[in-house]
Amino acid sequence: MKKSLLALAALGAFAGVAHAQSSVTLYGIIDEGFNINTNSGGKHLYNLSSGVLQGSRFGLRGAEDLGGGLKAVFVLENGFDVNNGKLGQGGLMFGRQAYVGLSNTQIGTVTLGRQYDSVVDYVGPLEAGDQWGGYIAAHPGDIDNFNNAYRTNNTIKFTSANYAGLTFGGTYSFGGTAGDFTHNQIWSLGAGYNNGPLALGLAYLNARTPAASGGLFNNGGTIAANTGVAASGYAVSSPVYAGFASANTYQVIGAGGAYTFGAATFGLTYSNIRFANLGSSYSNAAIAGYRGQSATFNNAEVNFKYQLTPALLVGAAYDYTRGASINGASRAQYHQGAVGVDYFLSKRTDVYVIGVYQHALGETLNYAGQVVDATAGINGLSGSSNQNQFTARVGIRHKF
């Protein structure tokens, strides 16, 4: 009996030491609300949806102190739909993030797994969609991935320590295809500066064969959740750039900045998006006619937010996207305006209203390789049947 008590005491002491050296945090967000869409394929749509301002999620974050400023770290994070309980990101168990690595306070952190690219890390936080507008206020179709529509699998990532407000890093994702080192390969680089009232970000993303099976556009992202090469021959549902997803290389150069004056913050972002060598990720008879061609989009956003009171935030943004030139057709253009109001009931619970209007002009290439009139396509929604689309949302968000 005495031996048993001694053994139990020893185990208890060991457990106490282990607990002191490591920590695991359970966290999450539940975001739910009511939406109005004035043109969902030609019809009005009224519905409830989950995760607009921020994706609804459930996660575990852990760290173990290994001594000498070195820690082991991990994150496992899933996304889910509040309305039906289904997993997000195409049904993946940990579709938002899943990684493990080592962190040094003086140098930085190296992690391996499913992670965010440098565009998301360094420039994304400067757009309105990542602040107060949610994914519906992201750039049309989230064409530059500022709003994290697509995540990277099989990724090695480095994030530097903070040097007086300066951070930098990069990612590399292995394609995993035998005999072809570049197939589905993804890499990115970025840097950010955040010190006092000034915030700046710069990043580059390069993804090979993005629409191929296992490519960036088929990694269980927000847009590609219900589409895929095997089923439909294309991987992007947004009418803004579905016709260009067959490119051999998807490239994004992004930059942004923000400056805070008291309670007001002014922001600006720019992105250059290039789809190089069309018809390489997949092909059909129509796409084959564009094989070898490249298409470039440009996007610019100006945004503003004002903290009226500690509990009340208002925001507004205007975004302009200029589409690619297609065999003499008029370039597509997308004008988008967004407004938002966010009221915090407590540190963890807020209610909000967001409104987004988009107007399209010109011509573009659809997924079947046909030149068609450009139609509005607010990010994350079913495309409009004409040039205009408006959506409004009233929601509640709770963090735990």
C-alpha positions in Angstrom: 0.0 0.0 0.0 2.8 2.4 0.9 4.6 1.6 -2.3 1.5 2.3 -4.3 1.1 5.7 -2.5 4.7 6.6 -3.2 4.3 5.6 -6.9 1.2 7.8 -7.2 2.9 10.7 -5.5 5.9 10.3 -7.9 3.6 10.3 -11.0 1.8 13.3 -9.6 5.1 15.2 -9.2 6.1 14.2 -12.8 2.8 15.4 -14.2 3.3 18.7 -12.4 6.7 19.2 -13.9 5.5 18.3 -17.4 2.6 20.7 -17.1 4.9 23.5 -16.0 7.1 23.0 -19.1 4.3 22.9 -21.7 0.9 24.4 -22.5 -2.0 23.6 -24.7 -4.7 26.2 -25.5 -8.2 25.5 -26.8 -9.6 28.3 -28.8 -12.2 29.0 -31.4 -14.6 31.4 -33.2 -18.3 31.0 -33.9 -19.6 33.4 -36.6 -23.2 33.2 -37.8 -25.6 35.5 -39.5 -28.4 36.3 -42.0 -27.6 37.3 -45.6 -29.3 38.9 -48.6 -28.0 38.3 -52.1 -29.8 40.3 -54.8 -28.5 38.2 -57.7 -27.6 34.5 -57.1 -27.6 33.2 -60.6 -30.5 35.5 -61.5 -32.5 35.1 -58.3 -32.7 36.7 -54.9 -31.3 34.6 -52.1 -32.0 34.9 -48.3 -30.2 32.5 -46.1 -28.1 31.9 -43.0 -24.4 31.3 -43.3 -21.4 30.7 -41.1 -18.0 32.3 -40.9 -18.3 35.4 -43.0 -16.5 38.0 -40.9 -14.2 35.3 -39.6 -14.3 31.6 -40.4 -15.9 29.6 -37.7 -13.2 27.4 -36.2 -12.1 25.1 -33.4 -8.4 24.7 -32.6 -5.6 23.6 -30.3 -2.4 25.5 -30.0 0.5 24.2 -28.0 4.1 25.0 -26.9 6.7 23.1 -24.9 9.7 24.9 -23.5 12.9 23.0 -24.5 15.3 25.4 -22.8 17.8 27.9 -24.1 15.0 30.0 -25.8 13.9 27.0 -27.9 10.3 25.7 -28.0 8.3 23.0 -29.8 5.1 24.4 -31.2 2.0 23.0 -32.9 -1.4 24.1 -34.2 -4.4 21.9 -35.2 -7.3 24.0 -36.5 -10.5 23.0 -38.3 -13.2 25.0 -39.9 -16.9 24.2 -39.6 -20.4 25.3 -40.6 -22.5 26.4 -37.7 -25.8 25.7 -39.6 -25.2 22.0 -40.3 -22.1 21.1 -38.3 -20.2 20.0 -41.4 -16.4 20.5 -41.6 -15.2 23.3 -43.8 -12.4 23.4 -46.4 -13.8 20.6 -48.4 -14.5 18.4 -45.4 -10.9 18.2 -44.1 -10.5 17.4 -40.4 -7.9 20.2 -39.9 -8.5 22.2 -43.0 -7.6 25.6 -41.7 -4.1 24.8 -40.3 -2.2 21.8 -39.2 1.5 22.1 -38.4 4.4 21.4 -35.9 7.8 22.9 -35.6 10.5 24.6 -33.5 10.7 28.3 -32.4 13.7 30.3 -31.2 13.1 33.7 -29.6 16.2 35.2 -31.2 15.9 33.8 -34.7 12.3 32.7 -35.6 10.1 29.7 -36.2 10.3 26.8 -38.6 7.1 24.8 -39.1 5.9 21.9 -41.3 2.4 21.0 -42.4 -0.7 22.8 -43.9 -0.1 26.5 -43.5 -0.7 30.0 -44.8 1.5 31.6 -47.5 3.4 34.9 -47.2 0.8 36.9 -49.1 -1.8 35.9 -46.5 0.6 36.6 -43.6 2.1 40.0 -44.6 -0.3 41.7 -47.0 -3.7 40.1 -46.3 -4.2 41.9 -42.9 -4.1 45.2 -44.6 -7.2 44.7 -46.8 -10.7 45.5 -45.6 -11.9 41.9 -45.8 -9.4 40.8 -43.2 -10.4 43.6 -40.9 -14.1 44.4 -40.7 -15.5 43.3 -44.1 -15.2 39.5 -44.0 -14.7 37.4 -47.1 -17.6 39.1 -49.0 -15.5 42.3 -48.9 -12.4 40.5 -50.3 -11.2 41.3 -53.8 -13.4 39.8 -56.5 -13.1 36.0 -56.2 -10.2 36.6 -53.8 -8.1 36.6 -57.0 -4.9 37.5 -55.1 -5.5 35.2 -52.1 -5.2 38.2 -49.7 -8.3 36.7 -47.9 -6.8 33.2 -47.7 -9.2 31.4 -50.1 -6.4 28.9 -50.7 -4.0 27.2 -48.3 -0.8 25.3 -49.0 -0.2 21.6 -48.2 3.2 19.8 -47.6 4.7 23.1 -46.6 8.0 24.1 -44.9 7.6 27.6 -43.4 10.0 30.1 -41.8 8.9 33.1 -39.8 11.5 35.5 -38.4 11.6 36.9 -34.9 10.4 40.5 -34.6 13.2 43.0 -35.1 12.0 46.4 -33.9 8.7 45.9 -35.9 10.3 44.2 -38.9 9.4 40.5 -39.7 10.0 38.4 -42.8 9.6 34.8 -43.9 8.8 32.4 -46.6 7.2 29.0 -47.5 8.0 26.1 -49.8 5.5 23.4 -50.7 6.5 20.1 -52.3 4.4 19.0 -55.2 4.8 15.4 -54.3 4.8 14.1 -57.9 7.3 11.4 -58.8 9.6 12.4 -61.6 8.4 16.1 -61.8 9.8 18.3 -59.1 7.9 21.4 -60.1 4.4 19.9 -60.5 2.1 21.5 -57.9 5.1 23.3 -56.4 4.3 26.4 -54.3 6.6 29.0 -52.8 6.3 32.4 -51.3 8.3 35.2 -49.7 7.3 38.2 -47.7 8.1 40.9 -45.2 6.2 43.3 -43.0 6.8 46.3 -40.8 4.5 47.3 -38.0 5.7 49.9 -35.5 3.6 52.7 -34.1 1.1 54.2 -36.5 2.6 52.7 -39.6 2.1 49.2 -41.0 3.6 47.9 -44.3 3.6 44.6 -46.1 5.1 43.1 -49.3 4.9 39.5 -50.6 5.2 37.2 -53.5 3.4 33.9 -54.3 4.2 31.4 -57.1 2.1 28.2 -57.6 2.7 25.7 -60.4 -0.2 23.8 -62.1 -2.6 25.3 -59.6 -5.7 23.7 -61.0 -4.3 20.2 -61.3 -5.2 17.6 -58.8 -3.5 18.5 -55.6 -2.6 22.0 -56.8 -3.2 25.2 -54.9 -6.8 25.7 -56.2 -7.7 22.1 -55.2 -6.3 22.2 -51.6 -9.7 22.4 -49.9 -10.0 26.2 -50.1 -13.1 28.3 -49.6 -13.7 28.8 -53.3 -12.7 25.3 -54.5 -14.5 23.4 -51.8 -17.2 21.9 -54.1 -15.4 21.9 -57.4 -12.4 20.0 -58.7 -10.5 18.9 -61.8 -11.8 15.3 -61.7 -15.4 16.4 -61.6 -15.6 19.4 -63.8 -12.3 20.1 -65.5 -11.7 23.3 -63.6 -11.0 24.3 -60.1 -12.3 27.8 -59.6 -15.9 28.8 -59.5 -15.5 32.6 -59.5 -16.6 34.1 -62.8 -13.9 36.7 -62.4 -11.0 34.3 -63.3 -12.4 30.8 -63.8 -11.3 30.9 -67.4 -7.7 31.4 -66.5 -7.2 28.7 -63.8 -5.7 26.3 -66.4 -2.4 28.2 -66.3 0.9 26.5 -65.7 1.8 29.2 -63.1 -0.3 31.4 -60.8 1.7 34.3 -59.6 0.8 37.1 -57.1 2.9 40.2 -56.2 1.2 42.1 -53.4 1.9 45.2 -51.3 0.0 47.3 -48.8 0.2 49.9 -46.1 -1.8 51.6 -43.4 -1.4 54.6 -41.2 -3.3 55.4 -38.1 -4.3 58.9 -37.0 -5.8 58.7 -33.6 -9.0 56.8 -34.0 -8.8 56.7 -37.8 -6.8 54.3 -40.0 -6.3 54.7 -43.8 -5.1 51.8 -45.8 -4.1 50.9 -49.4 -3.3 47.6 -51.1 -2.1 46.7 -54.6 -1.7 43.3 -56.3 -0.5 42.1 -59.7 -1.9 38.6 -60.6 -0.5 36.7 -63.5 -1.8 33.4 -65.1 1.1 32.2 -67.2 0.9 29.6 -70.0 -2.8 28.8 -70.2 -4.0 25.3 -70.9 -1.2 23.6 -68.8 -3.1 22.6 -65.6 -5.9 21.1 -67.7 -7.2 21.6 -71.2 -10.4 21.2 -73.3 -11.1 22.1 -76.9 -11.8 25.7 -76.2 -8.9 26.3 -73.7 -6.5 24.7 -76.2 -6.9 27.7 -78.4 -5.3 29.8 -75.7 -2.5 27.4 -74.9 0.8 29.3 -74.2 -0.9 32.6 -73.7 -0.6 34.5 -70.4 -3.1 36.9 -68.6 -2.5 39.6 -66.1 -4.9 41.2 -63.6 -4.3 44.3 -61.5 -6.1 45.2 -58.3 -6.1 48.2 -56.0 -8.0 48.9 -52.8 -8.3 51.9 -50.6 -9.9 51.4 -47.2 -10.8 53.3 -44.1 -11.9 52.5 -40.6 -12.8 54.7 -37.6 -13.1 53.7 -33.9 -16.1 55.9 -32.9 -16.0 54.6 -29.4 -14.1 51.7 -27.7 -17.1 49.5 -28.6 -18.1 50.8 -32.0 -16.1 50.5 -35.3 -17.1 51.7 -38.8 -15.4 51.0 -42.1 -15.6 51.7 -45.8 -13.6 50.5 -48.8 -13.4 50.8 -52.6 -11.7 48.2 -54.8 -10.9 48.2 -58.5 -9.9 45.2 -60.5 -8.7 45.5 -64.1 -8.9 42.2 -66.0 -6.7 40.6 -68.6 -6.6 41.3 -72.4 -8.1 38.4 -74.4 -7.6 38.4 -78.1 -8.8 41.9 -78.7 -11.8 41.7 -76.4 -12.5 44.6 -74.1 -10.8 44.1 -70.7 -13.1 43.2 -67.8 -13.3 45.7 -65.0 -14.8 45.3 -61.5 -15.8 48.1 -59.2 -16.6 47.2 -55.7 -17.6 49.2 -52.6 -18.1 47.9 -49.1 -19.2 49.4 -45.8 -19.3 47.8 -42.3 -20.3 48.5 -38.7 -19.1 46.4 -35.8 -20.3 46.8 -32.2 -18.6 44.9 -29.4 -20.9 43.7 -26.7 -17.8 42.4 -24.8 -14.2 41.5 -25.5 -15.3 38.2 -26.9 -18.7 38.9 -28.5 -19.7 41.4 -31.2 -22.6 42.1 -33.6 -22.0 43.5 -37.1 -23.5 44.6 -40.4 -21.7 44.4 -43.8 -22.9 45.6 -47.2 -21.0 45.0 -50.5 -21.9 46.1 -54.1 -20.0 45.1 -57.2 -20.4 46.3 -60.8 -18.7 44.5 -63.8 -17.8 45.9 -67.2 -16.1 44.5 -70.4 -15.5 40.9 -71.4 -13.7 38.0 -69.9 -12.9 34.3 -70.4 -15.2 31.7 -68.8 -14.2 28.2 -67.6 -15.1 26.7 -71.0 -12.7 29.0 -72.8 -15.4 31.3 -74.3 -15.2 35.1 -74.4 -18.3 36.3 -72.6 -19.6 39.5 -71.0 -18.1 40.0 -67.5 -20.6 39.4 -64.7 -20.4 40.4 -61.1 -18.9 37.9 -58.7 -18.6 38.9 -55.0 -16.2 36.6 -53.3 -17.7 33.4 -51.8 -21.1 33.9 -53.4 -22.7 32.3 -56.5 -22.1 34.5 -59.5 -24.5 37.1 -60.7 -26.5 36.6 -64.0 -25.6 40.2 -65.0 -23.2 43.0 -64.3 -24.4 43.9 -60.8 -24.5 42.1 -57.4 -25.3 43.3 -53.9 -25.1 41.4 -50.7 -25.8 42.4 -47.1 -25.2 40.5 -43.8 -26.2 40.9 -40.2 -24.1 38.7 -38.0 -22.8 37.8 -34.5 -19.3 36.6 -33.7 -18.2 34.9 -30.5 -14.6 34.1 -29.6 -13.5 31.5 -27.0 
